[in-house]
Every structure is written in C-alpha cells, then in structure tokens.
Amino acid sequence: MASKTTVSAQAPTFAARLSEAVRGAFGTYALVVIAFLIVQGLIATGSITSALQGQLVPICVYICAAVSLNLVVGISGELSLGHAGFMSVGAFTGVVMASLLADVIPNDALRLLVSVATGGCFGALAGFLVGVPVMRLSGDYLAIVTLAFGEIIKNIVNNLYVGRDAAGLHMSLSSVADLGMNHGVVIINGPQGAVGIDKLSTFAAGFVLILVTLFVVLNLVRSRSGRAIMAVRDNRIAAESVGINITKYRLMAFVVAAALAGMAGTLYAMNFSSVVAGRFDYNTSILILVYVVLGGIGNVRGSIIAAAILTILPEFLRFMADYRMLIYAVVLICVMVLPNIPAVQRVMEAVKRKVPWLSDKDAIEDPDMVTTGGDSRG
C-alpha cells in the first residue's frame, strides 16, 4: 500500500518536469522560426548585404553541427574532436550523389534532398564504423581517436579522384588520368577537392535542416534511449548495474550525431562551386566544439545562439580589417569569463526569471527521470 502511495506522489512531479521540457522545446523551435522570418523580412526589404546573405547557409550548417555535437559532448558526455570529419564524409558523398542525379532529377530541391539524405547515411555509416571500436574507450583516448579520424578522412579525400561518364562512376587514388573516363566529368579532383558543384543550397533548406536536427536531438533526449544515454553519462557504474547496455547507447548517440553532421556537411558543400577537404580539418572541429562550450554544454538553445553569433561576428567586424580577429578573440574570452562572475550570474538569473524562455529546458537533466520511461536494457 505504501508503495502505491509513493508512486502516486511522484507522478505529478514527473508530469510537471515533462511539461516543462516540452515547453522548453517549443521555445527553441519558436526561436528558430522567428529568427528565420525576421531574416526573410530583412532580405525582402534589402536590409541585408550580399556578403551577409552569403553567410546564412554556413550559419545554418554550423548550428546543425553544434547541436549534433552537443548530443555527444553534452548529452552523452564524451569528447569528440573529429566532428568535422563526419561533415567531410557527408559533403563529398553528397556532392557525388548530386552529380550522378544531375540528369535524372531535374528538380533542384528534390536533388538537394536526396543528396543531403545520402550525406547523412554515409555520415551515419562512418560514425558506426568508427564508433564500434571507439565507444569502448573514453576520455582522452576517445578524443585522440576521433581527432585521428578527421585527419585520416582529410588525407583520403586529398588523394581521391572521382568522375562519371556514360559508363558510370569511376574512382582512383592516383590521378585523373587513371579514371579511364570517356568524355566524362571530374567530380572530386584530389587536392583541389570537389569541383563544378551545382549550388543547390538555400537559406530555406538550411532552416529546414535546423528543424530536422532539433527534432531528432530533442526527441532522442526525451526518449527512453535518451534517458539511458544520460544515465551512462552521469554514473556509468550505476547505469551498468541496472542493466543498461553502455556501449549500445553511447554508440547510438555517436551515430546519430555523425548522421546529422553528414547532412550539414552536404548542405555546406553545395553552397559553393568547389570545396576542398581542408574546409573540414581539425580547426573546424575545434570551432564547432567552441560553439558548444560557449553556448553551454548540454544547452541546445545556447549552441544555436553561439553558432549563429560567432559565425556572423567576423563579417560584422570585417570593416576593421587588421583588428577584427583580435576583437573576435576578446569577445570569445569575455563570453567564457563573464558568466563566472557572481554579479553577472545574479543579473542573468534575474533576466531568466523575467523572461522564462531564456532558460534552457531542452534536455531532461534530472537523474530521477532516468528509469521512469521503462526498461532501458540492451
């Protein structure tokens, strides 16, 4: 009898927490939609320069990359330094698919959709192949392996030649001449990267990809699997003791993040007429990690805001020429230091109480909820 009383007493608490999380997710979607509508209005009135318009797709890409990396770093609690490697896999496989479909699917939007989906599938495959052995590691070892993966992918692409002709797809690791094509088209030209890309990416497509990324991440976090992932993050030994398959759920988060990164990579590549493997190097992985850290580890909404502001900030400072990167660095330092000052913390808490949607409630962080969704055993 006492047991039933305890369960009924806890039920309202769970419902309240779940309701709060749902409201937080709605606030995140609303933030993205409102920002999109505002930008579209500014474009329609000619208030945004062509240079800033050129940054809209990269902003969407980095938002997707940051949110997906937050799934690994914030929700799963692992350190990955090779996220740009999965973007690279998605970018170049997506470009190849778009080229193959050029004569089959005349509609640009549909061809972009298929290409992005292809990039996501290959990103997930790469995540699975890397994750199976890597997810048995943790800490510095995981960071080192993912870092190595990103560099390996870059070197492979720099030595890869891909082309197509009437006979189909041709690949070589030596030179274009070895492709053996008959009046074909070169798609990937070694160190020159992907060339002759059809620029299919649009700001609207980037907006849709952000919504897809948020839908996947936020729903995964609030699912039974998401609670199992957070249980492993919070206390690996305790999670294992109740039968949670640690490797399975860590791998799940890793593969989903890799798939989303692959989709973002495809969108990024198809925003330019050519793209080289160097665009997805170690520095890019660190940059995405900076967005996650500055936005708040585990804070989805913070990742969105940090990625958007820090991507576009250098463009706003371009008029300052030699000093713009210095100011950019100072802004980064201030963002890291100021939140730790007690006076600033009090002001931020007061603002959050006045404006509730500024508080990030995207993720269910309370460990009491870990086992509420039923059995999470593998």
C-alpha angles and dihedrals in degrees: 000000000000089000093057091049091053093050093049090049092053096046097077090050091055092046091050092050093047091049090051091051092050091051089050091053090050089052091053093051090046091052091054095044094048091048090050093050092048092051092047089052092050091049091050091052093046093243094131120072121232089249092058091044087056089060096054097086093045089051090054090047094051091046090055091045093049094047092048092048089050087062089063100034101033106026100030095032097226128131114232121182097175103066092121088059090066089047088054092051091051093044098055098037089048092050091050091050092049090052093049091050095047093101095033103050112035093179108095096205093052092046090051090050093052091045093050090047089050091050089051092050093050090044089054090047091051090047091052094047091049095038099054094069097024098054089068087066129068143186117010093358092060091047091051094049094048090047090053090049092057092051092046092053091050092052093046092053091047088059098039125104120189129176141159136215137158090294093057137251123352128194135186138169095206115048146327090259090063092059089083094211126167107221090327136156123252111227103173116025106189114251090005088065124206112351135188093027118176105235099232100150119108136178089248090055089050090051091052091049090053090053091048091049092049092047092052097043099042094045092047091051092053095043127093089258091052092053089050090051091052091046089057090048094050098044119357095185094049092047092051091047092060092050103263112153099233098191093047096054096040088051091048093057091044095051094045090050091048091051092051090047090052091053091049090049092054092051090049095050093049091055090073136051090234136011132188130210089247089074087072101046134129092282091059091052090051091047091055090047089052089056090053095047096045092045090050126270107265091013107118095183091049091054090054094050095043094049093048097046098041093046094053098035096083089055092054089050095046092101088065091064108186095025102048097090090046091054090045089055092048090052090052091051092049092050090053097043105037098062089060094058110100094222091052091047091054091050092049092050091050091051091049091053090052093043106033096184090067089069109089111235096157096113128052100230101167109111089208087074096055097095098030095093095063134259113350097185121138 
